[in-house]
Amino acid sequence: MRRTGGAAAAVLTVLSGVLLAVLGAGEAQAAGYRYWSFWEGSGEGWAYATQGPALVRPDDGAVQGFRFSVSEDSQDAARPRHAPGFAKICANTPAEKGSKRVALVIDPGTAADAPDGRTPPALRTACAVVAPDASTAEALAAVAKPLRYDGNALLCAISGYPASGCGEQVSGDGHKKPAASAPATSAASADGSSGGGPSAGMLFGAGAVVVLGSAAVVQARRRRG
């Protein structure tokens, strides 16, 4: 009887360790990505863009924002730290026939978001005057060159910042992790998929381990009885 009880206790101990390891692995994967996120402004504030800047063709009077930060996905991405006010940003830029004005907020983020402890440039706004059918990417290029993109059309740098790197994955302490993959947001699309936390498969596996362990304990008790 003591042997059976000891075996059951051992099974539970092992299962607890496995469960913690699985959940711990999920937390380890909950790293963020360092990248420029794209936002669309309105009277209600900022909304994460559902398309990339190369596809969005804003109307005259629109406000578009870019924020450099470390985030897991679109749900926790940091918004530009400036209100999307077209009247103020474009106050000194009169309308021109045959063109449109697009207000831009370019927020390079904080020192905590900067790669390798670099000092980010100051937040700035600009009023781009572009052709009526111009995209947000074209408006950005008109006022914030040089821009840098990678092979997947991911926006890597605005006005040359940062000088290197592109959507790299970073650990919880802000340091770059090896074998990183790019975030979902690119110049062409932004699907807002999550990149962190335990996956459904991991949680299912953990649940299966617990169920099997419980069955083993019950079976051991039956044999003892």
N, C-alpha and C positions, 0 to 999 in steps of 0.2 A: 504494500500500500504506500509506504513511504517512497519507494522507487517510482511508483506511478505518479504520485504527487510531485516529486522532484522533476520528473520528465515533463509534466505539464507546465511547471513553472519555468523550466528551461525553454520550452517552446514559446511561451509568452514573452520571455526576455529577448529571444532571437527575433520574434516578430516585431517587437517594439523597436529594436535596433534597425530592422529593415525598413519599417515605416518611416522612422526619423530620417534615415538615409535617403529615401525616395523624396520626401518632402524637402529635405535639405538640398538635394540636387535641383529641385524646382526653384528654390530660392536663389541658388547659385546662378541659374539661367536667367533670373529676372534682372538682367543687366540692361542698361540703356544704350542708346545710339546718340552720337554727337553729330548733329546735322542742322541745316537750315530748314525750318518748317515754313509752310506757306499759309497765309490767312487772308480772309476777305472781311472787310469792315462794313459796318452799317451803324445806324443810330442806336442799335442795341448792343454794340460792342464787336468783338472779334469772333469769327466762326472759322474753324479749320476747313481749308479748301478741300473739296472732294475731287478736284482735278488739278493737274500740275499747271504751273505758270505758262507753259508753252501752249496749253489748250484753252486757257481762259482768255476771253476777249472782253475786257471790261468796258462798260459804257463811260461816256464823258461824265465826270463827277464821282467816279468810283474811288474807293480807298483799298489798297492792297498792302498787306504786311508780311514781313519776313523776320523770323526770330531764330537765332542760333542758340541751341541749348542741348542738354543731354536729357533724353526722355525715352521711355520704353515704347510708346506708341502715340497715336493721335489723341487718346483719351487723357493722357497726362502731360502732353506737350505744353511748354510754356508759351503764353501769348505775348505779343509785342507789348512793351511797357510804355505805350503812348496811345492816347485815345484816337480812334479813327475819324478825325475831323477834317473833311475835305476843305471846308471854307477857310480854315486857318492855314492848312498846309499849302494851298494854292492861292492864298490871298493876294500875292504879288505877281501872279501869273495870269494875265488876261486871256480870255478865250480867243482862239484864232479860227478863222473860217477854214474849213477843210482839214481840221485836226481835232483831237480830243485831249483833255487833261486827265491824268491819272495820278492821284496822290499816293505816295509810297512811304511806308514806315519801315526803316531798316534798323533792326535791333540786334547787334552782335552779341548780346547776352552779357553775363557777368563773368567775373574772374573764375568762379567755380565751374563754368561751362567751357572755359578756354582750354585748348589742348596744351599740355606740357607747361602749365603755369604761365602762359603768355597773357599779356594785357590786351583785352579786346578793345576795338575802336569804340568811340562814343556813339550812342544812338543818334540817328539823324533822320530827317524827313526830306522828301524831295517831291517836286511837282513835275512829272514827265509830260511833255507835249509830243504826241505821236500821231500817226495816221489813224483814221477812224476804225480801221480793221486790225489794228495792232494788238498783239497779245500782251499779257502781263510780263512775260519774259522779255519782250521787245521794249516795253516801257522801262523795265529794270535796267536793261542794257543801255538805255539812253541816258541814264543818270548815275549809274553805279558800276561802271567798268573798272577793272576787268572782272568778268565773270568766269568761273571755271566749272565745267561739267565733266562727269566721268563717262565711260563708254555706255552706261545704261541711262544716260540723260539725267542723272541725279545732280542737282545743283550743289556744288561742292564749296564754292567761295563767291562772296560778293565784295566788290572793291578789293579783291585780292586777299580777303580774310575768310578762313585761315589760309596760310601759305601752302599747307600740305594737308593730306588726309581727306577722306570723303565718306561720311556716314559710318565711321568705324564703331564697332561695338566696344563699350567700356565697362569696366567692373563697377561694383557699387561704390568704390572709393574714387571713381573718376579716372582711373588709369586704363589705358588701352589694353584690350585683350587680344591674344593672337587668333589667327584664323577667323577674323570677324566678317560678318556679312552686312550688306547695306540695308538701311531701313526701307520700309515700304514706300515712303514718299519720294517721288521723283519729279523731274520736270514734266513728265508725260502723264503721270497718274498718281493718285493717293488713295489707297483703299482702306486706310485706317485700321489694318489688322494689328492685332496685339503681338508683341514680341517678347513678353516676359511672363513669369509665373509658371507654376506647374502645369503641364499639359494634361488634357483629358486622359490620354493614354497612361501617363504616370499615375494619376489619381485612381484610375481603374485598376491598375496593377497593384497599387497599395491596398485598395479595397479587397482585391482578390486574395492577397496575402493574409489579410486579417480574417477573411471568411474561412480560408483553409486552416488557419491557425486555430480558430474557434472550434472548427470541426474536430481537429486533432485533440483538443482539450476535452471535448465532450466524449469522444471515443475512449480516451484514457480513463475518464470517470466511470464510464460504463463497465470497462474491464475491471476497475477497482471494485465496483459494486457486485 
